[in-house]
């Protein structure tokens, strides 16, 4: 509430001074369904914004994002996430009022719960002496070995301590793997849970969850097929198409649309052929654009054979022109598709890779005809910069036996280092994630080893809160 205080001079009662102050009741801290997430609620009376500072002591050190006070005042609930399990934390709300004044709540404490030992991933993280990794937290989508009960949707600090995990329980089918998880602009997480049979998606569940693990929205592969049928009837999009499952990747566009990768079968000349489609869902999760590999690629080009003809494993958005780039593992290509922000005809604009639309040149300008110099069975492309000359440099070229037989991703971090994930490093016994410098020596800055699980992807994100860098 707002209180006006008036003071009168003892020496001269005719002289007074008044001030208006904002009085805020102490915030309330409560547990949530996630043992590592607290709910902090504070109710300012006037217009303003609220954030929560928290940490292991009253120096705090971490902060949530800032949330607005409702018009006319009222309760502002903020989920506080990023805390180690079974640990006491201090926290306080900070209210910034519209008139420039600030209120800091009294210190409050919250003790997180424990993660059952059988669910705790086996993670070791090491920073090289004298090196400083890119700040933030590490978001992992892990794949369990047979019989493992460890959690697979996990976020850790850079020391390998688990700060957050999601257990979907019975809300998804048994035997699913996460392909992948991403932090959304609203602070929720979007998961693709995929059931694979012989390496191909056979069913799937898309789930959007908040920090407590509550499911905000979900779509099964059966529901996606229903949406495609409805779209066919309404607009002719999605006709004669049945998808098996979404898999490997998705991308959220600036306009709120979601591009999914899904697989589908066709029976051609007595052979079952599995290919992929891109499906554009609008903000209401309705299909509004579709691209089918069977319409644009040569069915007779099959470097990896049948039935897994294409095995598309990534999609990224090209902000310059509104088009899409996809990674087609079993064609050994990156392919640019004419999407044009939903108005494109779907033509293939170019194919990068062996037998594609580009040539490799040696340093002296002569043609490089060695097929082995191209990438093969690639995963996880990302943009480094825009409109370059096309000259590439090798960041790291390890000698055997450092390799991963599937999966992985790579990205340039804000500090200029490169982070990459070997899904099945070890080789083939664990998940390995590295941060390395881009100089000629490619020094290892930071390394995370996950034993007992593969790491489909590892992503350095600034914090749990979009727009907040820890």
C-alpha positions as CSV (number, residue, x, y, z in Angstrom):
1,X,0.0,0.0,0.0
2,X,1.0,3.7,-0.3
3,X,1.3,5.7,2.9
4,X,1.8,9.5,3.2
5,X,3.9,10.5,6.2
6,X,3.8,14.1,7.4
7,X,6.3,15.5,9.9
8,X,5.9,18.8,11.9
9,X,8.8,20.9,13.2
10,X,8.9,21.0,17.0
11,X,10.3,24.5,17.0
12,X,7.9,25.9,14.4
13,X,4.6,23.9,14.2
14,X,3.7,25.8,11.1
15,X,6.4,24.1,9.2
16,X,5.7,20.6,7.9
17,X,7.1,18.1,5.4
18,X,5.3,15.2,3.7
19,X,6.5,12.1,1.9
20,X,4.7,9.3,0.2
21,X,6.2,5.8,0.7
22,X,5.4,2.4,-0.7
23,X,4.8,-0.2,2.0
24,X,5.0,-3.8,0.9
25,X,4.1,-6.8,3.0
26,X,6.9,-9.4,3.4
27,X,7.1,-11.9,0.6
28,X,6.2,-15.5,1.0
29,X,8.4,-18.5,0.0
30,X,6.8,-21.9,-0.7
31,X,8.0,-25.2,-2.1
32,X,6.8,-26.5,-5.5
33,X,6.4,-29.8,-7.2
34,X,10.1,-29.6,-8.2
35,X,12.3,-30.0,-5.1
36,X,14.8,-27.6,-6.5
37,X,12.4,-24.8,-7.3
38,X,10.8,-22.3,-4.9
39,X,7.8,-20.1,-5.4
40,X,8.4,-16.5,-4.2
41,X,5.3,-14.3,-4.0
42,X,5.2,-10.7,-3.1
43,X,2.4,-8.2,-3.5
44,X,3.3,-4.5,-4.1
45,X,0.4,-2.1,-4.1
46,X,1.6,0.2,-6.9
47,X,3.0,-0.1,-10.4
48,X,6.5,-1.5,-10.7
49,X,8.6,-4.6,-11.4
50,X,9.8,-7.5,-9.2
51,X,12.8,-9.7,-9.3
52,X,14.3,-12.1,-6.7
53,X,17.9,-12.2,-5.6
54,X,19.1,-15.5,-4.2
55,X,22.3,-17.4,-3.3
56,X,24.1,-19.5,-0.7
57,X,24.4,-16.5,1.7
58,X,23.1,-12.9,2.0
59,X,25.5,-11.7,-0.7
60,X,23.0,-13.5,-3.0
61,X,24.8,-13.4,-6.3
62,X,22.1,-14.7,-8.6
63,X,18.9,-13.1,-9.8
64,X,15.7,-14.1,-11.5
65,X,14.2,-12.2,-14.4
66,X,12.0,-9.1,-13.7
67,X,8.2,-9.5,-13.8
68,X,5.7,-6.6,-13.9
69,X,3.3,-5.9,-11.0
70,X,-0.4,-6.2,-12.2
71,X,-2.2,-3.0,-13.0
72,X,-3.3,-1.4,-9.7
73,X,-1.0,-3.7,-7.7
74,X,-1.2,-7.3,-6.6
75,X,0.7,-10.5,-6.2
76,X,3.7,-11.3,-8.3
77,X,4.7,-15.0,-8.2
78,X,8.2,-15.9,-9.4
79,X,9.7,-19.3,-9.6
80,X,13.2,-19.3,-8.2
81,X,15.3,-22.0,-10.0
82,X,19.0,-22.7,-10.3
83,X,19.7,-24.2,-6.8
84,X,21.6,-27.2,-5.9
85,X,19.7,-30.1,-4.3
86,X,19.5,-30.5,-0.5
87,X,20.9,-27.0,0.2
88,X,19.9,-24.0,2.2
89,X,19.5,-20.8,0.1
90,X,18.9,-17.2,1.0
91,X,16.6,-15.0,-1.1
92,X,14.8,-11.7,-1.1
93,X,12.4,-9.9,-3.4
94,X,13.3,-6.6,-5.0
95,X,10.5,-4.2,-6.1
96,X,11.3,-1.3,-8.4
97,X,8.4,1.1,-8.3
98,X,7.4,3.4,-11.2
99,X,8.4,6.5,-9.3
100,X,12.0,5.3,-9.0
101,X,11.9,4.1,-5.4
102,X,12.9,0.6,-4.5
103,X,11.8,-1.9,-1.8
104,X,14.0,-4.8,-0.7
105,X,12.3,-7.5,1.2
106,X,13.8,-9.0,4.3
107,X,16.0,-12.1,3.8
108,X,14.2,-15.4,3.6
109,X,15.5,-18.9,3.4
110,X,14.6,-22.0,1.5
111,X,16.0,-25.5,1.7
112,X,15.9,-27.5,-1.5
113,X,15.0,-31.2,-1.5
114,X,17.1,-34.2,-2.5
115,X,17.2,-36.0,-5.8
116,X,16.9,-39.8,-5.4
117,X,20.3,-41.4,-5.9
118,X,19.0,-43.7,-8.6
119,X,17.9,-40.7,-10.6
120,X,21.1,-38.7,-10.3
121,X,23.2,-38.6,-13.5
122,X,26.9,-39.3,-13.1
123,X,28.5,-36.0,-14.2
124,X,32.0,-34.7,-13.8
125,X,33.0,-31.2,-15.0
126,X,36.5,-29.8,-15.0
127,X,37.8,-26.3,-15.9
128,X,41.4,-26.2,-17.1
129,X,43.6,-24.3,-14.7
130,X,44.1,-20.7,-15.7
131,X,41.1,-20.8,-18.1
132,X,37.7,-19.2,-17.8
133,X,34.7,-20.9,-19.5
134,X,31.7,-19.0,-20.9
135,X,29.4,-18.2,-17.9
136,X,26.0,-19.7,-17.7
137,X,24.5,-23.1,-17.1
138,X,24.6,-26.3,-19.1
139,X,21.4,-27.8,-20.5
140,X,21.6,-31.5,-21.3
141,X,19.3,-33.9,-23.0
142,X,20.6,-37.3,-22.1
143,X,19.9,-40.8,-23.4
144,X,19.8,-43.6,-20.9
145,X,21.5,-46.9,-21.4
146,X,19.3,-49.9,-21.0
147,X,18.1,-50.3,-17.4
148,X,19.2,-46.8,-16.4
149,X,16.8,-44.8,-14.2
150,X,18.8,-41.6,-14.3
151,X,17.1,-38.3,-15.2
152,X,17.7,-37.3,-18.8
153,X,16.4,-33.7,-19.0
154,X,19.0,-31.9,-16.8
155,X,20.6,-28.5,-16.2
156,X,23.8,-28.2,-14.3
157,X,26.2,-25.5,-13.2
158,X,29.7,-25.5,-14.7
159,X,30.9,-27.7,-11.8
160,X,28.5,-30.5,-12.8
161,X,26.1,-29.9,-10.0
162,X,22.5,-30.7,-11.0
163,X,20.4,-27.5,-10.6
164,X,17.2,-28.6,-12.3
165,X,15.8,-31.8,-13.8
166,X,12.5,-32.9,-15.3
167,X,11.0,-36.3,-14.8
168,X,8.0,-36.8,-17.2
169,X,7.0,-39.9,-15.4
170,X,4.0,-41.7,-17.0
171,X,3.0,-38.6,-19.1
172,X,5.2,-40.0,-21.9
173,X,5.5,-43.6,-23.2
174,X,8.2,-45.9,-21.8
175,X,11.5,-46.0,-23.6
176,X,11.4,-42.4,-24.9
177,X,14.5,-40.2,-25.5
178,X,14.7,-36.4,-25.5
179,X,15.3,-35.1,-29.0
180,X,15.8,-32.2,-27.9
181,X,15.0,-29.7,-25.1
182,X,15.1,-26.0,-25.6
183,X,14.4,-22.9,-23.4
184,X,11.5,-20.9,-24.7
185,X,11.2,-17.0,-24.5
186,X,8.5,-17.4,-21.8
187,X,10.8,-19.3,-19.5
188,X,9.3,-22.7,-20.1
189,X,11.0,-25.7,-21.7
190,X,9.9,-27.5,-24.8
191,X,10.8,-31.2,-25.1
192,X,10.4,-33.7,-27.9
193,X,10.1,-37.1,-26.4
194,X,10.6,-39.7,-29.1
195,X,10.1,-43.5,-29.2
196,X,12.5,-45.0,-31.7
197,X,12.3,-48.3,-33.4
198,X,15.3,-49.5,-35.4
199,X,16.6,-45.9,-35.3
200,X,13.4,-44.4,-36.7
201,X,10.7,-42.4,-34.8
202,X,7.6,-44.5,-34.2
203,X,5.7,-42.2,-31.9
204,X,6.4,-38.9,-30.0
205,X,5.1,-36.4,-27.5
206,X,5.9,-32.7,-27.6
207,X,5.7,-31.2,-24.1
208,X,5.9,-27.6,-22.9
209,X,6.7,-27.5,-19.1
210,X,7.3,-24.7,-16.6
211,X,10.1,-24.6,-14.1
212,X,8.1,-26.8,-11.6
213,X,7.7,-29.5,-14.2
214,X,4.0,-28.8,-14.7
215,X,2.8,-29.6,-18.3
216,X,1.5,-26.4,-19.9
217,X,0.8,-27.9,-23.3
218,X,1.5,-31.2,-25.1
219,X,0.9,-32.8,-28.5
220,X,1.2,-36.4,-29.2
221,X,2.0,-37.8,-32.7
222,X,-1.6,-39.0,-32.9
223,X,-2.8,-35.4,-32.1
224,X,-0.5,-34.0,-34.7
225,X,-2.0,-36.3,-37.3
226,X,-5.4,-35.1,-36.3
227,X,-4.3,-31.5,-36.7
228,X,-2.9,-32.4,-40.2
229,X,-6.2,-34.0,-41.2
230,X,-8.1,-30.9,-40.0
231,X,-5.7,-28.6,-41.9
232,X,-6.2,-30.7,-45.0
233,X,-9.9,-30.2,-44.8
234,X,-9.6,-26.5,-44.1
235,X,-6.7,-25.4,-46.3
236,X,-5.4,-28.4,-48.3
237,X,-2.2,-28.5,-46.1
238,X,-1.2,-32.0,-44.8
239,X,-3.4,-34.1,-47.1
240,X,-2.5,-37.7,-47.7
241,X,0.1,-37.6,-44.9
242,X,0.5,-39.6,-41.8
243,X,3.5,-38.9,-39.6
244,X,5.1,-41.5,-37.3
245,X,6.7,-39.1,-34.8
246,X,8.5,-35.9,-34.4
247,X,12.2,-36.3,-33.7
248,X,15.7,-34.8,-33.5
249,X,15.0,-31.1,-33.5
250,X,12.6,-28.2,-33.8
251,X,13.0,-24.4,-34.0
252,X,10.9,-21.7,-32.6
253,X,10.6,-18.8,-35.0
254,X,10.5,-15.0,-34.1
255,X,6.7,-14.9,-34.9
256,X,5.9,-17.7,-32.4
257,X,5.6,-20.4,-35.1
258,X,7.2,-23.8,-34.4
259,X,9.0,-25.8,-37.2
260,X,9.0,-29.6,-36.5
261,X,10.8,-32.5,-38.1
262,X,8.6,-35.6,-38.4
263,X,9.1,-38.8,-40.3
264,X,6.7,-40.6,-42.7
265,X,6.8,-43.7,-44.8
266,X,6.1,-44.4,-48.4
267,X,6.0,-47.8,-50.1
268,X,7.9,-47.5,-53.4
269,X,8.6,-50.4,-55.8
270,X,8.1,-53.0,-53.0
271,X,10.3,-51.2,-50.5
272,X,9.4,-49.2,-47.4
273,X,11.2,-45.8,-47.6
274,X,11.3,-43.5,-44.5
275,X,11.7,-39.8,-45.2
276,X,11.0,-36.6,-43.3
277,X,8.7,-33.6,-43.5
278,X,8.9,-30.1,-42.0
279,X,5.7,-28.9,-40.3
280,X,5.0,-25.3,-39.5
281,X,2.7,-24.9,-36.5
282,X,1.3,-21.4,-35.8
283,X,0.8,-19.9,-32.4
284,X,-2.4,-22.0,-32.0
285,X,-0.5,-25.2,-32.9
286,X,-2.3,-25.5,-36.3
287,X,-0.3,-26.7,-39.4
288,X,0.0,-23.8,-41.8
289,X,2.9,-24.8,-44.1
290,X,4.5,-28.2,-44.9
291,X,7.5,-29.4,-46.8
292,X,8.0,-33.1,-47.8
293,X,11.3,-34.6,-48.7
294,X,9.6,-37.0,-51.1
295,X,8.6,-34.1,-53.2
296,X,12.0,-32.5,-53.5
297,X,14.8,-35.1,-53.2
298,X,15.8,-37.9,-55.5
299,X,14.6,-41.2,-54.1
300,X,17.3,-43.0,-56.1
301,X,20.1,-41.2,-54.1
302,X,20.5,-43.3,-51.1
303,X,24.0,-43.3,-49.7
304,X,22.9,-45.1,-46.5
305,X,20.4,-47.4,-48.2
306,X,16.7,-48.0,-47.2
307,X,14.5,-47.8,-45.2
308,X,16.2,-44.8,-43.4
309,X,16.5,-42.8,-46.6
310,X,17.1,-39.3,-45.2
311,X,17.3,-39.2,-41.3
312,X,16.9,-35.4,-40.9
313,X,18.4,-34.4,-37.6
314,X,18.4,-30.6,-37.3
315,X,16.6,-27.5,-38.5
316,X,17.8,-23.9,-38.1
317,X,16.2,-20.6,-39.2
318,X,18.0,-18.1,-41.4
319,X,17.0,-14.7,-40.1
320,X,18.5,-12.9,-43.2
321,X,16.0,-14.3,-45.6
322,X,13.4,-16.2,-43.6
323,X,14.4,-19.6,-45.0
324,X,15.3,-22.9,-43.3
325,X,18.4,-25.0,-43.3
326,X,18.1,-28.7,-42.5
327,X,20.7,-31.3,-41.8
328,X,19.9,-34.5,-43.7
329,X,22.3,-37.1,-42.1
330,X,21.8,-39.9,-44.6
331,X,22.2,-37.7,-47.6
332,X,25.3,-36.1,-46.0
333,X,23.9,-32.7,-46.9
334,X,22.9,-29.4,-45.4
335,X,20.0,-28.2,-47.4
336,X,18.5,-24.7,-47.6
337,X,14.8,-24.7,-48.2
338,X,12.7,-21.8,-49.6
339,X,10.4,-21.1,-46.6
340,X,10.4,-17.3,-46.8
341,X,8.7,-16.9,-43.5
342,X,5.8,-19.2,-44.5
343,X,5.3,-17.9,-48.0
344,X,8.0,-20.0,-49.8
345,X,7.3,-22.6,-52.4
346,X,9.7,-25.1,-50.7
347,X,12.2,-25.2,-53.5
348,X,15.7,-26.4,-52.5
349,X,17.9,-23.3,-52.8
350,X,21.2,-25.2,-52.3
351,X,22.8,-28.4,-51.0
352,X,26.0,-28.2,-49.1
353,X,28.1,-31.5,-49.0
354,X,29.5,-34.2,-51.2
355,X,27.8,-34.2,-54.6
356,X,26.0,-31.0,-53.7
357,X,26.0,-27.5,-55.2
358,X,29.4,-26.3,-53.8
359,X,33.0,-27.2,-54.6
360,X,35.9,-27.4,-52.2
361,X,39.1,-25.6,-53.2
362,X,42.6,-26.2,-51.9
363,X,44.6,-23.3,-50.4
364,X,46.2,-22.7,-53.8
365,X,42.8,-22.3,-55.5
366,X,42.8,-25.7,-57.3
367,X,39.9,-28.1,-57.0
368,X,39.8,-30.5,-54.1
369,X,38.5,-33.7,-55.5
370,X,39.0,-35.8,-52.4
371,X,35.5,-36.9,-51.2
372,X,36.9,-37.6,-47.8
373,X,37.4,-33.8,-47.2
374,X,33.6,-33.3,-47.0
375,X,31.6,-33.9,-43.8
376,X,29.5,-37.1,-43.6
377,X,26.6,-38.1,-41.3
378,X,26.8,-34.5,-39.8
379,X,24.7,-33.3,-36.8
380,X,23.8,-30.0,-35.1
381,X,24.7,-27.2,-37.6
382,X,24.6,-23.6,-36.3
383,X,25.4,-20.2,-37.6
384,X,28.8,-18.7,-36.9
385,X,28.4,-15.5,-38.8
386,X,26.6,-14.2,-41.8
387,X,27.7,-13.4,-45.4
388,X,31.2,-14.7,-45.2
389,X,33.6,-15.5,-48.1
390,X,33.1,-19.2,-47.7
391,X,36.5,-19.8,-46.3
392,X,36.5,-22.3,-43.4
393,X,38.9,-23.1,-40.7
394,X,39.2,-26.3,-38.6
395,X,38.8,-25.6,-34.9
396,X,39.8,-29.1,-33.8
397,X,40.7,-32.2,-35.8
398,X,41.2,-34.9,-33.2
399,X,43.0,-38.2,-33.9
400,X,41.3,-41.5,-33.3
401,X,39.9,-42.8,-31.0
402,X,38.2,-39.5,-30.2
403,X,34.8,-39.7,-32.0
404,X,31.1,-40.1,-31.5
405,X,29.2,-42.7,-33.5
406,X,26.0,-40.6,-33.4
407,X,24.5,-37.3,-32.3
408,X,26.2,-34.2,-31.2
409,X,26.1,-30.5,-31.8
410,X,28.5,-27.5,-31.9
411,X,28.1,-23.7,-31.3
412,X,30.2,-20.6,-31.0
413,X,29.8,-19.2,-27.5
414,X,29.6,-15.5,-26.6
415,X,33.2,-15.4,-25.5
416,X,34.3,-16.7,-28.9
417,X,35.1,-20.3,-27.8
418,X,33.4,-23.3,-29.4
419,X,31.4,-25.8,-27.4
420,X,30.7,-29.2,-28.9
421,X,29.1,-32.4,-27.7
422,X,30.2,-35.9,-28.5
423,X,27.0,-37.8,-27.8
424,X,28.7,-41.1,-27.5
425,X,32.3,-40.2,-26.7
426,X,34.7,-42.3,-24.7
427,X,34.5,-43.6,-27.5
428,X,31.0,-45.0,-27.3
429,X,30.7,-45.3,-23.6
430,X,29.7,-41.8,-22.3
431,X,28.7,-38.3,-23.2
432,X,31.5,-35.8,-23.7
433,X,31.1,-32.0,-23.9
434,X,34.0,-29.7,-24.5
435,X,34.6,-25.9,-24.6
436,X,37.7,-25.1,-26.6
437,X,39.4,-22.0,-27.9
438,X,39.4,-21.1,-31.6
439,X,43.1,-20.4,-31.8
440,X,45.5,-22.8,-33.7
441,X,46.1,-24.9,-30.6
442,X,42.4,-25.4,-29.8
443,X,43.0,-25.6,-26.0
444,X,40.4,-27.3,-23.9
445,X,38.8,-24.7,-21.5
446,X,36.2,-26.9,-19.9
447,X,35.1,-30.5,-20.1
448,X,32.0,-32.4,-18.9
449,X,31.9,-36.2,-18.8
450,X,28.6,-38.0,-18.4
451,X,29.0,-41.7,-17.7
452,X,26.2,-44.2,-17.9
453,X,24.3,-42.0,-20.4
454,X,24.8,-40.6,-23.8
455,X,24.4,-36.9,-24.3
456,X,22.3,-36.2,-27.4
457,X,23.1,-32.5,-27.0
458,X,24.7,-30.0,-24.6
459,X,23.9,-26.3,-24.7
460,X,25.4,-23.4,-22.7
461,X,22.5,-21.1,-21.9
462,X,22.9,-17.8,-20.0
463,X,20.5,-18.8,-17.1
464,X,17.1,-20.2,-16.4
465,X,15.6,-16.8,-17.3
466,X,15.6,-15.4,-20.8
467,X,17.4,-12.1,-20.9
468,X,19.4,-12.8,-17.7
469,X,23.1,-13.7,-17.8
470,X,24.5,-15.5,-14.8
